[in-house]
Amino acid sequence: MKYDVDEQGFYGDFGGAFIPEMLHPNIQELKSSYRKILNDDAFKKELSSLLKDYVGRPTPLYFAKRLSEHYGANIYLKREDLCHTGAHKINNTLGQVLLAQRLNKSRIIAETGAGQHGVATATACALKGLECIVYMGAKDIERQAPNVSRMKMLGAEVRPVHSGSKTLKDATNEAIRDWINNQDDTHYIIGSVVGPDPYPDLVTQLQAIISEEIKNQMDGLPTHVVACVGGGSNAIGAFYHFLEDETVDLIGVEAGGLGVKTDKSAATLALGSRGVLHASMSYLMQTSDGQVIEPHSISAGLDYPGIGPLHAHLHDCKRVLYSNVTDQEALDAANRLMQLEGIIPALESSHALAYLEKMTFNSTDKIVINLSGRGDKDMSTYINAAT
């Protein structure tokens, strides 16, 4: 596939591994072995069995009848919210925990924003009996309290991060520091298609099952696939097997926050420029002298100032259209889905749903929205917004 990573870890101009010397052994160990392990028959059999019997895959491709009538098109929801733990994140964490075991690692670290990746990591570690430490920004700990409790119940240690904006990027910084200091026994599970090579490709391969299933579940091809984008793992998962089907319009929706003309946004591709963030060349929100601009989104999982390098490449080569919606538009879309379909979506996924308001439709259009997570974790935000 022409959109796959090259031998140097780049997608076009984006990617690579801009890492300190102390991390080279970790990265080289992973890079030299991950593809072989992912393609090993025993690994594939174990992961496939767990995805089926533990996670609940394949997830349904649900025809949203009332939502379709509302918009005058055929709208399908890929129900990643029905995965065990409530989001697509478990696809990646299970695969990486199995990978870590084959690398003889007994300790797992992770970063999390919305908490879904942290919960999924804690879940996979509990299943396999591995030590689990999750770094989480202090701000995110406050607004995602249910997921913090879930991680602790699953046996994980949640370490609050008080530096910077106390959100996802700061948690990522702390996780990287931990990994440098604990190389021999520790594997770092990055939760999105970001970070140094080979992580963007590793996470892409583990999330690509989403688009593989959509292809198998649909009669013919969709006309559009829409997904929210923070770092971008659910979107890459939903897009991957359609990248070379040029008739399928792929749309990534970033978090516009209070609007891209304000200083409270997380729409990286609308506002960002090229640079290195978390050891990868991509687009990021930064000042003219290279200082990271603090992002804002009502959804903790999209509150990230960068984007995965494959998304940067797909943006520049115009294979994917990237747009953004505001906090309020996401809230409105969530309420619309609740009242039309009886489904409470994650705030992240609500950004993808909100893009329907910006589209013009033909009655024959077949639009797939990747419903990447459920809204349990966001109940306090929904309640506060309604009062």
C-alpha positions as CSV (number, residue, x, y, z in Angstrom):
1,M,0.0,0.0,0.0
2,K,1.4,3.4,-1.0
3,Y,0.3,4.9,2.3
4,D,2.4,2.5,4.4
5,V,5.4,3.6,6.4
6,D,8.8,3.4,4.7
7,E,11.9,1.7,6.0
8,Q,13.1,4.9,7.7
9,G,9.8,5.3,9.6
10,F,8.3,8.0,7.4
11,Y,5.1,8.7,5.6
12,G,6.2,11.1,3.0
13,D,7.8,13.9,5.0
14,F,6.3,12.9,8.3
15,G,7.3,10.4,11.0
16,G,10.7,9.2,12.1
17,A,12.2,8.7,15.5
18,F,13.6,11.9,17.0
19,I,14.6,10.4,20.3
20,P,17.3,10.9,22.9
21,E,20.2,8.5,22.8
22,M,19.0,6.7,25.9
23,L,15.8,5.6,24.1
24,H,17.6,4.0,21.1
25,P,17.8,0.5,22.6
26,N,14.1,0.4,23.4
27,I,13.1,1.7,20.0
28,Q,15.5,-0.6,18.1
29,E,14.3,-3.6,20.0
30,L,10.7,-2.8,19.1
31,K,11.4,-1.8,15.5
32,S,13.4,-5.0,14.8
33,S,10.7,-7.3,16.1
34,Y,7.2,-5.9,16.0
35,R,6.3,-6.8,12.4
36,K,7.6,-10.3,12.8
37,I,5.6,-10.8,16.0
38,L,2.4,-9.3,14.4
39,N,2.7,-11.7,11.5
40,D,3.4,-14.7,13.7
41,D,0.7,-17.3,13.4
42,A,0.5,-18.0,17.1
43,F,0.3,-14.3,17.9
44,K,-2.4,-13.8,15.4
45,K,-4.4,-16.8,16.7
46,E,-4.2,-15.6,20.3
47,L,-5.1,-12.0,19.5
48,S,-8.0,-13.0,17.2
49,S,-9.4,-15.3,19.9
50,L,-9.3,-12.5,22.5
51,L,-10.8,-9.9,20.1
52,K,-13.7,-12.2,19.5
53,D,-14.4,-13.7,22.9
54,Y,-13.1,-11.0,25.2
55,V,-13.5,-7.7,23.4
56,G,-16.7,-8.7,21.5
57,R,-15.5,-8.3,17.9
58,P,-16.7,-7.9,15.2
59,T,-18.5,-4.8,16.5
60,P,-21.9,-4.1,14.8
61,L,-22.2,-1.8,11.8
62,Y,-25.6,-0.3,12.8
63,F,-28.0,1.3,10.3
64,A,-29.2,4.4,12.2
65,K,-32.7,4.6,10.8
66,R,-34.0,7.7,12.6
67,L,-30.7,9.6,12.1
68,S,-30.8,8.6,8.4
69,E,-34.3,10.0,8.1
70,H,-33.2,13.2,9.8
71,Y,-30.4,13.8,7.3
72,G,-31.9,12.2,4.2
73,A,-29.1,9.8,3.6
74,N,-28.1,6.3,4.7
75,I,-26.0,6.6,7.9
76,Y,-24.3,3.7,9.6
77,L,-22.6,3.7,13.0
78,K,-19.5,1.5,13.5
79,R,-20.2,0.6,17.1
80,E,-16.7,0.6,18.7
81,D,-18.5,1.9,21.8
82,L,-19.7,-1.7,22.3
83,C,-16.1,-3.0,22.7
84,H,-15.2,-4.3,26.1
85,T,-14.1,-1.1,28.1
86,G,-16.3,1.1,25.9
87,A,-14.0,2.2,23.1
88,H,-11.7,1.2,20.3
89,K,-8.6,1.5,22.5
90,I,-8.7,-2.1,23.6
91,N,-7.8,-3.3,20.1
92,N,-4.4,-1.7,20.5
93,T,-3.7,-2.4,24.2
94,L,-4.4,-6.1,23.9
95,G,-2.1,-6.4,20.9
96,Q,0.7,-4.5,22.6
97,V,0.4,-6.5,25.8
98,L,0.8,-9.7,23.8
99,L,3.7,-8.1,22.0
100,A,5.3,-7.0,25.4
101,Q,5.0,-10.6,26.7
102,R,6.9,-11.9,23.7
103,L,9.6,-9.3,24.4
104,N,9.8,-10.5,28.0
105,K,8.6,-7.3,29.5
106,S,6.8,-7.5,32.9
107,R,5.9,-3.9,33.5
108,I,3.6,-1.7,31.3
109,I,3.4,2.1,31.3
110,A,0.9,4.2,29.4
111,E,-0.4,7.8,29.1
112,T,-4.0,8.7,28.9
113,G,-6.2,11.7,28.3
114,A,-9.9,10.7,28.3
115,G,-8.9,7.7,30.4
116,Q,-10.2,5.2,27.8
117,H,-6.7,4.2,26.8
118,G,-5.7,3.9,30.4
119,V,-8.7,1.7,31.2
120,A,-8.0,-0.5,28.2
121,T,-4.3,-0.8,29.2
122,A,-5.2,-1.6,32.8
123,T,-7.7,-4.2,31.5
124,A,-5.2,-6.0,29.3
125,C,-2.6,-5.9,32.0
126,A,-5.0,-7.4,34.5
127,L,-5.9,-10.1,32.0
128,K,-2.2,-11.1,31.6
129,G,-1.0,-10.4,35.1
130,L,1.4,-7.5,34.3
131,E,2.2,-4.5,36.4
132,C,0.6,-1.3,35.0
133,I,1.4,2.4,35.6
134,V,-0.8,5.0,33.9
135,Y,0.3,8.7,33.6
136,M,-2.6,11.1,33.5
137,G,-2.7,14.9,33.6
138,A,-4.2,16.3,36.9
139,K,-6.8,18.2,34.9
140,D,-7.9,15.1,33.1
141,I,-8.0,13.2,36.4
142,E,-10.6,15.7,37.6
143,R,-12.8,15.6,34.5
144,Q,-12.6,11.8,33.9
145,A,-13.0,10.6,37.5
146,P,-15.0,7.5,36.6
147,N,-12.2,6.2,34.4
148,V,-9.6,6.9,37.1
149,S,-11.6,4.7,39.5
150,R,-11.9,2.0,36.9
151,M,-8.2,1.9,36.3
152,K,-7.5,1.6,40.0
153,M,-10.1,-1.1,40.4
154,L,-8.3,-3.0,37.6
155,G,-5.1,-2.9,39.6
156,A,-3.3,-0.1,37.8
157,E,-1.4,2.7,39.5
158,V,-2.5,6.1,38.2
159,R,0.2,8.8,38.5
160,P,-1.0,12.4,38.3
161,V,1.0,14.8,36.2
162,H,1.0,18.5,37.4
163,S,3.3,20.0,34.8
164,G,2.3,22.1,31.8
165,S,-1.4,22.1,31.0
166,K,-1.9,19.0,33.1
167,T,-3.3,17.1,30.1
168,L,-2.4,14.5,27.6
169,K,0.8,15.9,26.2
170,D,2.2,16.3,29.7
171,A,1.3,12.7,30.6
172,T,3.1,11.6,27.5
173,N,6.2,13.5,28.5
174,E,6.2,11.8,31.9
175,A,5.7,8.3,30.4
176,I,8.7,8.8,28.1
177,R,10.8,9.8,31.1
178,D,9.8,6.6,33.0
179,W,10.6,4.5,30.0
180,I,14.1,6.0,29.7
181,N,14.7,5.0,33.4
182,N,13.2,1.5,33.2
183,Q,14.3,0.1,29.9
184,D,15.0,-3.6,30.7
185,D,11.6,-4.7,32.1
186,T,9.2,-2.0,30.7
187,H,7.1,-1.6,27.6
188,Y,5.5,1.7,26.8
189,I,2.0,1.3,25.2
190,I,1.3,4.5,23.3
191,G,-2.4,5.0,22.8
192,S,-2.5,6.6,19.4
193,V,-0.8,6.8,16.1
194,V,1.8,9.2,17.4
195,G,5.3,9.0,18.9
196,P,8.5,7.7,17.4
197,D,8.7,5.0,14.7
198,P,7.5,2.2,14.9
199,Y,4.6,3.3,17.1
200,P,2.4,5.0,14.4
201,D,2.6,1.9,12.2
202,L,2.2,-0.5,15.2
203,V,-1.0,1.1,16.4
204,T,-2.3,1.5,12.8
205,Q,-1.9,-2.2,12.2
206,L,-3.7,-3.1,15.4
207,Q,-6.6,-0.6,14.8
208,A,-7.0,-1.4,11.1
209,I,-9.4,-4.2,12.1
210,I,-12.1,-1.5,12.2
211,S,-12.0,-0.7,8.5
212,E,-11.5,-4.4,7.7
213,E,-14.7,-5.2,9.4
214,I,-16.6,-2.3,7.8
215,K,-15.6,-3.6,4.4
216,N,-16.9,-7.1,5.3
217,Q,-20.1,-5.8,6.8
218,M,-21.2,-3.4,4.0
219,D,-22.9,-4.3,0.8
220,G,-20.4,-2.5,-1.5
221,L,-18.3,0.4,-0.5
222,P,-19.4,3.4,1.6
223,T,-19.5,6.8,0.0
224,H,-18.0,8.4,3.1
225,V,-16.2,7.4,6.3
226,V,-16.1,10.0,9.1
227,A,-14.1,9.8,12.3
228,C,-12.9,12.2,15.0
229,V,-9.2,12.9,15.2
230,G,-7.0,13.8,18.2
231,G,-3.8,11.8,17.8
232,G,-5.8,9.8,15.3
233,S,-6.0,6.1,16.1
234,N,-9.7,5.5,15.7
235,A,-9.7,7.5,12.4
236,I,-6.7,5.5,11.0
237,G,-8.5,2.3,12.0
238,A,-11.6,3.4,10.2
239,F,-9.8,4.7,7.1
240,Y,-7.0,2.2,6.6
241,H,-8.6,-0.4,4.3
242,F,-10.2,2.4,2.2
243,L,-7.1,4.5,1.6
244,E,-6.7,3.1,-1.9
245,D,-10.4,3.1,-2.7
246,E,-10.4,6.6,-4.2
247,T,-14.2,6.6,-4.6
248,V,-14.6,6.6,-0.7
249,D,-14.5,10.1,0.8
250,L,-12.5,10.0,4.1
251,I,-13.2,12.8,6.6
252,G,-11.3,13.5,9.8
253,V,-12.8,15.8,12.3
254,E,-10.6,17.7,14.8
255,A,-11.7,19.5,18.0
256,G,-12.3,23.1,17.2
257,G,-12.9,24.0,20.8
258,L,-14.3,27.4,21.1
259,G,-13.4,28.1,17.5
260,V,-10.3,28.2,15.4
261,K,-10.2,32.0,15.6
262,T,-10.0,31.9,19.4
263,D,-7.1,30.8,21.5
264,K,-9.1,27.8,22.8
265,S,-8.8,25.1,20.1
266,A,-7.2,21.8,19.4
267,A,-7.6,21.8,15.6
268,T,-4.0,21.0,14.7
269,L,-4.3,20.8,11.0
270,A,-6.2,24.1,10.8
271,L,-3.8,26.0,13.1
272,G,-0.5,24.0,13.2
273,S,2.8,24.0,11.4
274,R,5.4,21.4,10.8
275,G,7.6,20.4,13.8
276,V,8.6,17.6,16.1
277,L,6.4,16.6,19.0
278,H,6.9,13.4,21.1
279,A,9.7,12.3,18.8
280,S,7.8,12.4,15.5
281,M,7.8,15.0,12.7
282,S,4.2,16.1,12.0
283,Y,2.0,19.1,12.4
284,L,1.6,20.7,15.8
285,M,0.2,23.8,17.4
286,Q,3.3,26.0,18.2
287,T,4.5,29.5,18.5
288,S,6.9,31.1,16.0
289,D,9.8,30.1,18.2
290,G,8.6,26.5,18.5
291,Q,6.9,26.5,21.9
292,V,3.9,24.2,22.1
293,I,0.6,26.0,22.3
294,E,-1.8,24.6,24.9
295,P,-4.8,23.0,23.2
296,H,-8.4,23.2,24.3
297,S,-11.3,20.8,23.8
298,I,-14.3,19.8,25.8
299,S,-13.3,16.2,25.1
300,A,-10.2,15.1,26.9
301,G,-9.3,12.5,24.2
302,L,-9.0,15.2,21.5
303,D,-7.1,17.7,23.8
304,Y,-3.8,17.2,22.0
305,P,-1.6,19.8,20.2
306,G,-0.4,17.4,17.5
307,I,-1.5,14.7,15.1
308,G,-0.2,11.4,13.9
309,P,2.3,11.5,11.1
310,L,0.2,9.4,8.7
311,H,-2.6,11.9,9.2
312,A,-0.2,14.7,8.4
313,H,0.8,12.9,5.2
314,L,-2.9,12.1,4.2
315,H,-3.7,15.8,4.7
316,D,-0.8,17.0,2.5
317,C,-1.5,14.6,-0.3
318,K,-5.3,15.4,0.0
319,R,-6.4,11.8,0.4
320,V,-8.3,12.7,3.6
321,L,-10.4,15.9,4.1
322,Y,-9.8,17.3,7.6
323,S,-12.3,19.6,9.2
324,N,-13.2,20.7,12.7
325,V,-16.3,21.4,14.9
326,T,-16.7,23.4,18.0
327,D,-17.4,22.1,21.6
328,Q,-21.0,23.3,21.2
329,E,-21.5,21.6,17.9
330,A,-20.2,18.3,19.4
331,L,-22.6,18.7,22.4
332,D,-25.5,19.3,20.0
333,A,-24.6,16.3,17.9
334,A,-24.4,14.1,21.0
335,N,-27.9,15.2,22.2
336,R,-29.2,14.5,18.7
337,L,-27.9,10.9,18.7
338,M,-29.2,10.3,22.2
339,Q,-32.7,11.5,21.3
340,L,-32.9,9.9,17.8
341,E,-31.2,6.6,18.4
342,G,-31.0,6.0,22.2
343,I,-27.2,6.0,22.1
344,I,-25.0,8.1,24.4
345,P,-21.7,8.7,22.6
346,A,-18.4,9.8,23.9
347,L,-17.7,13.5,23.4
348,E,-14.8,12.5,21.1
349,S,-17.1,10.6,18.8
350,S,-19.6,13.4,18.9
351,H,-17.2,15.5,16.9
352,A,-17.6,13.1,14.0
353,L,-21.3,13.1,14.4
354,A,-21.4,16.9,14.3
355,Y,-19.8,16.9,10.9
356,L,-23.1,15.6,9.4
357,E,-24.3,19.2,9.9
358,K,-21.7,20.4,7.5
359,M,-22.4,17.9,4.7
360,T,-24.8,17.9,1.7
361,F,-26.3,14.6,0.9
362,N,-27.7,12.5,-1.9
363,S,-30.3,10.0,-0.8
364,T,-28.1,7.2,-2.1
365,D,-25.1,8.2,0.0
366,K,-23.8,5.5,2.5
367,I,-22.0,7.3,5.3
368,V,-20.2,5.4,8.0
369,I,-19.5,7.3,11.3
370,N,-16.9,5.6,13.5
371,L,-18.6,5.7,16.9
372,S,-15.3,5.3,18.7
373,G,-16.5,5.3,22.3
374,R,-19.4,5.5,24.7
375,G,-20.4,8.4,26.8
376,D,-20.4,7.0,30.3
377,K,-17.1,8.9,31.1
378,D,-18.6,12.2,29.9
379,M,-21.8,12.2,31.9
380,S,-20.7,15.0,34.2
381,T,-19.8,17.2,31.2
382,Y,-23.1,16.5,29.6
383,I,-25.0,17.2,32.8
384,N,-23.1,20.5,33.4
385,A,-23.7,21.6,29.8
386,A,-27.5,21.0,30.2
387,T,-27.8,23.2,33.3
